[in-house]
Amino acid sequence: MAKNKKRKKAQKAPPAPQSGYKHSQAYMEACYATAKRIIRAIDGDEKLLDAFTKRQKQDLFCVTVTPPYVAAMQGHKVPRSFLDYIQGSVTMCLKRDIFDEELGVTWMEIMTVGQCLEMMLNAIVKGNRLPPPQDDVARQLLATLKESEITMKGQMMIAETIRISLMSLSQPNFRIYGLAQIRPEVLVGRALVHHWEYITTHECQSMRFTYYGKEHLAYRVLQGPMGETSCTGATIAMSKLFPDVDNDRKLDIYIQSHALHRLKERIDTLHAVVRNQSILLSLMYVQKVIRGADGRLYIAYVMPQGPYERTLGYFAFTIDGDNLIVLTFLPMFNERMPEGEHLRKRLRFSQEDLRHLGMDKLSFFYDVDIKQIPLLKQILFDELHLEDVRKVYSTSYTKSDPFNDKRTSFVKNFFAKVEERLADTVEDSPAFPVMETEIPENEQKFPDLCDPTL
């Protein structure tokens, strides 16, 4: 009886290492045509490329330069969804933004074909690998490319796109993300240059402070490191708060988790990444300071809207030594705020009325068809000029989404009763009476800003 012998599977030999370069004719022609458009876009002479032989043209595009690839730095844990978000932002920016409208040159072409052309011309000129006629042409083209600084500008644009993305993902009370120094990686044995964008993680910085006899915890408002630049902390000059101050020292900005939670509840139509980005924008860059109805100073929470910023709420703060500490977040129609004070005078609303109607949340503008309520429309749109709030970017709502009919009907019926009450209270008075008394400045009317109910 024949014995069954186990047959060993034949092992395949590993593929031989690639040497040299192999590109299709179509790829070479596409690179050549793109290079001509790039040279024309930077006011160079595209006909200079015709001075090279076919073999020399192949040498110019023998290396493939890849678009930037986003990855986590070794030893740093970054969620996969965060890396995908940053990668998508960079890719979209390079493909969407046009370097030259007339010629249709995109930044993606600049950072791939354009960078390959500059890199290879630089290597050829330094190695004196061409005879005098073509060598002069190569030096002239290289000088034109370096003078335009397109590669450096492209890298700066990529870094700025990543910086904005990291602003959207970093949280002062959890984790800060940064970008390591960018270094291109040449794959040995292959005609390929990889550009890696390494994302790093950094722990938050915290401090404890005492307010009204109670100890609280706050976190430093930081922007992650970018390349050789270390973490940048948000600061504000004393002159920004008090124009007449003699000592214009800078205060470090901290924020309580309570303020972040209140912001999430009240700005409830924005995606988390947009909300986080606007926190840094408001506290680190714009720093719009207003005086509230209670006489205190507040920092506006702003959202970019075209060339302008739309205020959507306010940060209440206190100063402790060399630190400015954000205590809580107040909506526009809070009675301490200018918009809330105006609404209170016009309608004699209490803070409970505003919460009952849902006016303490941004979704009010998306759910309620304000144009159906003439009194509210006049106050919000004509007097406070808030008609563009619904145009603020939102992932939950869009301008084309229908209003909430049930909620609109509820607010409409409420205002019908308000108009009756105003008509009965003041006879022979203007249609919209204004209260004569001002809000008293005391802690009974305006309680402690660290009150959890605020």
PyMOL commands that set and color helices and strands:
alter all, ss='L'
color gray80, all
select helices_A, chain A and resi 25-41+46-51+54-60+80-96+107-127+132-148+150-169+238-241+257-266+272-286+338-347+351-357+363-367+370-372+374-383+389-391+405-425
alter helices_A, ss='H'
color red, helices_A
select strands_A, chain A and resi 64-72+98-100+105-106+175-179+183-186+192-203+206-211+214-220+222-223+232-233+235-237+250-255+289-291+297-305+308-320+323-331
alter strands_A, ss='S'
color yellow, strands_A
deselect
rebuild
show_as cartoon
